[in-house]
Amino acid sequence: MKENILEIEKYAKENNVPIIEKDSICYIMQYIKEHNVKSILEIGSAIGYSSILMASSNPDTVVTTIERDEQRYMECLKNIKKCGLDKKINVVYQDALELNLTGVSYDLIFIDAAKGQYTKFFLNKGGVIITDNLKFHGYVGKSETIESKNLRQLVSKIESYIDFLKNNDEFETEFLNIGDGISVSKRKNEK
């Protein structure tokens, strides 16, 4: 398995596919073990790197992961099969915004997809929501210094999402300075 993970990391680097930072995934894997997380919804599979590591964290953990890019979806399927985790990870080829998850709940939702859409993915009825890339390579909090309009707009959306988390009455959020910045949100009545 370790060899397969190294291969996936190499592929990601060579093909410019963003994958979660090691510190962040280590924290999430530890969280899964400590809280005996059994069901995970991952929004944004990319090539399967984080879903493979999350599914391998705990023998009882199953992951449903959603990817809308066909090439990444196919690479994700290949990597999951190569790691022998195709019985523990269900890969859905669809835009997460179009997926109907009414009545479905997960122990953990991991959001690592379109940064500008984070608020729309914040949908867990029970359980915990972990979001990645909240520092966005150090740009968050410095949007006024960014020259690129597209980048400035993206960073502004992440900043709005952070405000949404801070002011959310239903969830209590802890912000962690791990990797590229992650948040752990728990429903207040579930603590």
N, C-alpha and C positions, 0 to 999 in steps of 0.2 A: 504494500500500500504506500509506504514512504516513497518508493521509487516513482509510483504513479503521481503522487503529489508534487514531487520535484519536476516531473515532466510537464504537469499542468502549469506550474509556476513559470517554467521556461517558455512554454507556448504563449502564456499571457504576456510575458515581457517582449518576446519576439514579434507578437502580433498586436501589440499595444491594446490589450484587453485589460481594463481596470479590474483588479481583484482586491479583496479586503486585505488590509494590512495585518501582518502576523500578530501584533499585539492585540488587535481588536478581535480576531477570530479566536485567539487563545482565551481571552476574557469570556467570550460567548460560549465556548466549549466548556469552560469551567462552570459557568452559570448553568448550563444544561445539566451537568453532572450534579452540582450542588442542589438544584431544585427539581431533580428528577423529571425534566421536561420530556414529555412523550410525543407531543404533536407540534410540528413547526410549519408555519407558512412563510416561505421566503419570497419576497417580491423583488425580482431581478436575479435570475440564475447566472447570467453571463455563461461561463463555460463549466459551471458545476463545482468550482473550487470550494466555496463556503458550504454548499449543501452537503458535499462529501464529508467535509470535516465535522459539520454539525451532526450528521447522521451517525458518524463513527464515534461520537462522544459518549454515547450511552447505548447499550444493546437494545433498549426498548424504544428508542427515538425513531420516529418516522417523519419524513420531510416531504411537503408538497412545495415545489418551486415553480415559479412562473417566469417565462421568458418570451418576449415578443419578437426578438430578432432571430430569423430562421437559421442563419449560419451559426450563431452562438447556441441556439437550441440544439442543433444537430451535434455540435462539439460537446455540449453538456451531456447529452444522451450517451455519446461514445465514452466520455470520461467516467460516468457513473457505472456503466456496464464493465469497463476495464477494472474498476475498483471493486466489482462484485456487489454493488449496493442498489441494483435495480429493483430489488424487492422492498427496500427501505425508503427509496426516493422516487416520488411520482413527479415527472416533469410535464408541465402544462405549457403548450405553445399557444399563447394568447396575450393580448394586452391586459394587464392586471386591472385597468380601469373599466374594462368590459366584462370582467368576470363577476358572476353573481355568487356572492358568498353569504347570502341571507340564511340565517339559521345555523351556519357553520362556525364553530369556535376552535381556537387553537390555544395550546399552553403558551406559545410564543409566536409572535409575528416579527420577522426580521425584514426591515425595509432597507434596500440597497439598490434602488432603481432610479428612475428619472427624478433627479433632485428637485425639480420644480413642481413635482406632483406629490410630494411627501404627505401633505395634509390630507389629500384624497385617499391615501392608503391607510390612514390612521383609523382602523375599523375593527379592532379586536373587541368582542363583546365580553370576554373574560381573558384572563391571562395577562401577558406582558408584551410590550412592543419595544423592540430595540431598533434604533436607527443609526446608520453609519454615515460618515463623511460630513459631520456637522461643522468641522473647521474648514472643509473644502480647500485643502492645501494651503491653509493660512490666509485665505482671502476673506473669510467671514469676519465681519467687524471692521473691514477696511474697504468696503464697497465704493466709497467716495474717491479712492485713489486708483481704481481700476479703469483703464482707458477703453478696453473693449466693451462695447454696449451689451453684447450677448452675455459675456461673462458677468458683467455688472448686474444684469437682470437675473441671472441664475443665482448669484450670491445673494441678491436681495430676496429671492424666493426662499432660500435656505434660512436667511435671517428672519423672515416672516414665520417660517415653520418653527423656529426656536421660540419666537414670541408666542406662537400658538401653544407650544408645549408649556411654557412658563405660566400662561394665563388660563390653562385648561382646568375647569372646575372638577371634571370627572377623573382625571389622572394626575398622579404626582410623578414628576420626572426628575431623575438624577442625571446630571451631565458629567461625563467622565472624560478626562484628558488622556484617552488611550487611542493609539493609532491616529487616525484623521478625525478624531472626536466622535464619541458615541453617546447616545442617550438611552436610558432605561426608564420606560414609563409603565407605571402600575396603576390599575384602577383603584381609586381611593377606598372603596368599600371592600376591596379584596385583600387588603394588607394583613 
